[in-house]
Amino acid sequence: MRLMLPDSVISPQDIQALTLDVEKYANWFANATVKIRLKVGHRNAEQPEISTDAAMLIRDWATQKSLSSQSLDELITALKDFGNTALQLTIVLAAPPSSKLKKTLVNWFRHNLTANLLVDFQFRSSLLGGMVVQCGSHIFDWSFRRQILAASNKFPEVLRRV
């Protein structure tokens, strides 16, 4: 069964938060199911507060399989497996990225590399601009800082012309 994550789930931290929400819902669901079977009390406990992403994921999962404690456990296992096996990139920018920039970059990477991709965003003001992308032990540095340092021998020549 294919796990369809919402587009807003982009980082390993998002997967962890989603997993925790689904686990919270699964615990509530198991307790509510037992109460219904045993006919204990007429009122069930309120459904727990979970994120809209978790609610959407559970709803989509329920369309593929009937909702049960076992199927929710399978969903939790699938989320954990995805978090452990997905390609993970770290993108370092000069400033904290806006949500629009995050979505644009993640969509580009997912479209051009692989759909099973998680991206961790960081920022470091010393980059001055551009970005550094790290995937495993590979580092791709497209920062302005690197470009300036690479051309540092040209600065005296530029200053003489000023």
N, C-alpha and C positions, 0 to 999 in steps of 0.2 A: 504494500500500500504506500502510495506516494504522500509525503508530508508537504503540504502547501502552506508555507509561512506567509504572513502578511508582509507587504513591501516595507513597512515601517520597522521590521525586525532586521537590524543591520549588523549588530555587534555581538560578540560573545556574551556581554553583559545583558543584552536584550534577550538572548536565548535563556540565560539563567533566570531572569525575571519571569519570562514566559513559563518556564518549567515550574517555578515556585507557585505561580498562579494556578496552573493546571493541577499541581499536587494539592493545593488548598481546595480546589473545586472537587477533585477526586475524593478527598477525605469527607467533605460534606456530602457528596453523592452517596458514598458507601454508608454513612450514618443514616441518611434519609431513607435509603433502600431498606436497611435493617428495620427501621421504625415502621415503615409501611408493611413489611412482611409480618412483623410481630404485632401490628396494629396497636402500637404504643402511642398514645396521645393522638389527638386529632389535628394538631397544628405542627407542621414541620418547622424546623429552625430556618430562619431566613437564609437565602442563598448568599454565599460570601461575596464580598466586593472583589472583583477581579478586573484586570485591564480589558479594554475593548479588544485588544489584539488576542488575548487569551479566550475571550468569549467567542470571537470570530473563528478562531482555530478550533475550539471545541464544537461549534456549530458545523463547521465544514467537515470535521472528523465524523460527526454523528450522521452526516449524509452518506458517508462511505460505509460505515459500520453502525450497528445499533449501539446506542449508548449504554454502557454497562461498566462496572468496576474494572472488569478485565480489559475492555477496550480503552478505558482511560489509562490503565497501567501501560498498555501498548503505546499509547500516545506519549506518555512520559518517557518511556524507553526510547521511542523514536526521536524525541527532542534531545535527549542526552546523547544519543548516537550522532545526531546531526551536529551538535556542539563539539563533539570530539573528533569528527571526521571531516568537517567542512574546511575548505581552504580558508586560511585566515591571513588577511593583510593588515598592516598597520600603515596608516597614512598620517604623516606629520606635516602640519601646516604652520604658517607663521602666526596665525591668530585662530581663536576658536571658530570653527565653521558654523555657518547657519544651517538650519535644517534643510533648506532648499539645496544648498551646496552638497550636503551629505547625501541626500537622495539622488542628486545628479551624478555624483561620483560613483556611488554604489550601483546605480542602474547601469552606468557605462561599464563598470568592471563585471557585473553579472551578465550583461549582454555580450561582452567581448571575450571574457575568460570562461566563467562557469556560473551557473545559476546557484550552485551550492557554495556560496561565498559569504564570509563574515568579515566585516571591516571594523577595526578599532581606530578611532580618530584621536589624535593627540595634537598639541600645539607647542611650538617652541619659537619664541619671538626672535631668536638669534638667526633664524633662517632668512629673515628679511622679506621673503615672498617665495612663491613657487611651492614645491612640495617634495617630500622624501617618501618613497613607498618601500616598505619592507615586506618581503614574503619569504618566510623561512630564513635562510642565511643570505638571501639575495637582497641587496639594497640598491635602489635606483634613486639617485639624487638629482632632482631638477630644481634645486633651490637657487635663489639669487645669490646667496652667500657663496655657494660653491662656484658659481660663474664669476663672481667678483674676485674671489681668491685665485681662480685659475688664470685670470687676466691681470693679476696684480703687477706684473712687470710692465704693463702698458700704462699704468697710472702716471709715472713721471713724464712720459711722453705727452699724455693728455694735458697734464698740468702746465707743461711748457707752452702749449698752444693757447692756453687761456689768457 
